[in-house]
């Protein structure tokens, strides 16, 4: 997959996952990996970008004697997911067109 397209899709996957509940980096990687390849080194810049864009916020919570950084989706992040989903039907039509014309 094209690197830029993958970054955009990963952002949406992270936001979609965080709609369920706040989460932390390693768990986000584990939960998304069955659907799209992602590593922690790819994820953390995405999380920083989403935080800078007010799409996610962070908080720390103790786990086994250590502080763990959690990410929580914000209203702007929820709006990005809604916008992505509203564009999904248009993308399906484009993919269908390209597929049909490539036969």
N, C-alpha and C positions, 0 to 999 in steps of 0.2 A: 504494500500500500504506500502511496505517496506520503512522504514524511509530514508535509504540512497538513494534509487531509487527516492523517492519523492523529496529529496533535489536537486538532479540532474535535475529532471524535472522542479522543481520550478525555478531553475537558468535559464533554457532555456525559460520558460514562461516569466520571468521578462525581459530577453534580447529581446525576440520577441516583447513584448509590447513596450519596449523602442525604437524599430526600427520605430515605428509609430511616436512618439514624446517624448521629455523629460517628466518626470513625477515625482511625489513625493510619499512618502511612503503610506499614507492613500489611495490615488487614485489607486496606484498599487494594493493594497490589494483588493479594491472594484472591479477593472477591472478583476482580475484573479480569484477571489472567485467563480464565477459561473462555472468555469471549474475545479478547484482543490482547496481543502481547504487550506487556508493560513491565518495566523494571523500576526499582526504587529510584535509580538515577534519572529516569525519565519522569517519574511521578512528581518528585519534589519541586522541580521548576514549574510544573503545571500548577501545583498547589500554591506556590508563591504568586504566580500570575493571577490565579483566581482570587487569592486573598487581596492582592493589590487592586483588583477590579471590583472589590466589595461583593464578590459572589460567595465567598466563604469567610468565616471567622474562625479563630482558634481559641482553645482553652486547654489548660493542663489539668491532669487528674493523676493522682498517685495510683500506681499499679506495681505490686511486689516491691514496695520500698523505693520506687523510682517514679519520677514525673513522666507522664506520657502526653504528648501533644496530640490533641484531637481537633478534627476539622468539622465544622457545622455549616450547612448551607444557609445562605441568607436570601432575602426576597429577590435580589438581583440575580442570584444563581437560579432560583426557581423560574424566573422569567426567561433566562437563557434556555432552560430545558423546554419550556412551553413554546418558545420561538422555534427551536430545533424541531419539535414534534409537528408544528404547523407547516414546516417546510418539507416534512418527510414525504407527503403525498406527491409533491412536485418532483422530488428526487426519484421516487419510484417510477414516475412517468418518464423521466429523462433516462434512467437506466433501462427501462423497457424499450424506449426508442433506440438507444444505442445497441442494445442486444438484437433487436429485430433488424436493424440496418446492417449489422455485422454478419448476418447469415449469408 
